[in-house]
Amino acid sequence: MADAMIDSTPFWRSKTLEEMTEAEWESLCDGCGRCCLVKLEDEDTGKIHATDIGCRLFDAGTCRCHDYANRSKTVPDCVTLTPDAVRTLSWLPPTCAYRLLGEGRDLPWWHPLVSGDPETVIAAGVSVRGKVHANEDEVAEEEIVERIVAWPLRWPKAARGDKR
């Protein structure tokens, strides 16, 4: 009956980023919205600073893109994540599944693929829901620097550890 045994290893533990299907790749996104916040780069140091301002296509209520399929056309600087990109983008949040797997780490307890519940992203404090000040079209460009915050580039305390 060994032939009837099914490998129960989750795909993210058995495949490289390059081997994943499009559906598997897309399911890695936990819907936190951190990558959809406007980021500023210090021209002198190259350091990336996150803000609490959402992209013009970001829906702060659902933490999803209003027009995901056409985002790169509407927002030309929207970055399409690829296996190569996730290994080099320093601004990806430390909680990002793409970044974690690209670094050879596992998904945390609160990730919906692990927990089976998309609400654990909110419970763990990873989601930006309720933390977004405005959409980038609602804030004057010269005021964006005043909206720099540290939390999007940090692990929330509630997200640390293993709650399984």
C-alpha positions in Angstrom: 0.0 0.0 0.0 3.0 2.3 -0.1 1.8 3.5 -3.5 -1.4 4.8 -1.8 0.6 7.0 0.6 0.4 10.6 -0.2 3.1 13.0 0.6 1.7 15.5 3.1 4.6 17.9 2.9 3.3 21.4 2.1 4.4 22.7 -1.3 6.4 25.6 0.2 8.6 23.0 2.1 9.1 20.7 -0.9 9.5 23.1 -3.8 11.9 25.9 -4.5 10.3 29.3 -5.4 11.2 28.6 -9.0 9.3 25.3 -9.0 6.0 26.7 -7.7 3.0 26.9 -9.9 1.4 30.4 -10.4 -1.4 29.4 -7.9 1.1 28.3 -5.3 3.2 31.4 -5.8 0.2 33.7 -5.4 -1.0 31.8 -2.3 2.2 32.8 -0.5 0.9 36.3 -0.2 -0.6 36.6 3.3 -2.6 39.7 2.4 -0.9 41.8 5.1 -0.5 44.8 2.7 2.9 45.9 4.1 4.5 45.8 0.6 1.8 48.1 -0.7 2.8 50.9 1.6 4.7 53.8 0.0 8.4 53.6 0.7 11.0 56.3 0.5 14.7 55.9 -0.2 17.3 58.2 1.4 19.3 59.4 -1.5 22.5 59.7 0.6 22.4 56.4 2.4 20.1 54.2 0.2 18.2 53.3 3.4 14.5 52.5 2.8 11.9 54.1 5.0 8.3 52.8 5.1 5.3 55.0 5.5 1.7 54.5 6.6 0.5 55.7 3.2 -1.0 53.1 0.9 -0.4 52.8 -2.9 -3.1 54.5 -5.0 -4.5 51.0 -5.8 -4.4 49.7 -2.3 -7.7 49.0 -0.5 -7.0 49.6 3.2 -10.1 47.8 4.3 -9.4 44.5 2.5 -5.6 44.9 2.3 -5.8 44.0 -1.4 -5.1 45.7 -4.7 -8.1 47.3 -6.4 -6.7 46.2 -9.8 -4.1 43.5 -9.2 -4.2 42.2 -12.8 -3.4 45.7 -14.2 -1.4 47.2 -11.3 1.9 47.5 -13.3 0.1 49.5 -16.0 -1.6 51.9 -13.6 1.4 52.1 -11.2 4.6 51.7 -13.3 6.8 51.4 -10.2 4.8 48.6 -8.8 7.2 45.7 -8.4 6.2 42.3 -9.7 7.7 39.8 -7.3 9.8 37.0 -8.8 12.1 34.4 -7.2 15.1 36.5 -8.1 13.5 39.8 -6.9 12.5 38.5 -3.5 16.1 37.5 -2.8 17.4 41.0 -3.5 14.7 43.5 -2.4 15.8 44.9 0.9 12.5 46.6 1.5 10.3 43.5 1.6 8.9 43.2 5.1 10.7 40.7 7.3 7.4 38.9 7.8 6.9 38.4 4.0 6.5 34.8 3.0 8.4 35.3 -0.3 11.3 36.8 1.6 11.2 34.1 4.3 11.2 31.3 1.8 13.8 33.0 -0.3 16.0 33.1 2.8 15.4 29.4 3.4 13.1 29.9 6.4 9.6 28.5 7.0 6.3 30.2 7.1 5.2 31.4 10.5 2.2 30.1 12.6 0.0 33.0 11.5 0.4 32.6 7.8 -3.0 31.5 6.3 -1.3 28.5 4.6 -0.2 27.3 8.0 -3.1 28.4 10.2 -5.9 27.8 7.6 -7.4 31.1 8.6 -6.7 34.5 6.9 -7.7 36.3 10.1 -4.5 35.1 11.9 -2.5 37.7 9.9 -4.6 40.3 11.7 -4.5 38.7 15.1 -0.7 38.5 14.9 -0.5 42.2 14.2 1.1 41.7 10.8 -1.7 43.1 8.7 -1.8 46.9 8.0 -5.6 46.9 8.5 -6.5 49.9 10.6 -2.9 51.3 10.4 -3.0 53.0 7.0 -3.3 56.8 7.3 -4.3 57.5 3.7 -3.9 56.6 0.0 -0.9 58.2 -1.8 -3.3 60.3 -3.9 -4.8 61.9 -0.7 -1.5 63.1 0.7 0.6 66.0 -0.7 4.0 64.7 -1.9 5.9 67.0 0.5 3.9 65.6 3.4 4.7 61.9 2.7 8.1 62.2 4.6 6.1 63.1 7.7 4.4 59.7 7.5 7.5 57.6 7.9 6.9 54.8 10.4 9.1 51.9 11.5 6.5 49.2 12.2 6.1 47.9 8.6 9.8 46.8 8.5 9.6 45.0 11.9 8.2 41.8 13.3 5.2 42.5 15.5 5.6 41.1 19.0 2.4 39.1 18.6 3.7 37.4 15.5 6.8 36.1 17.1 7.1 32.5 18.3 5.1 29.5 17.5 1.4 29.7 18.5 0.4 26.4 16.9 
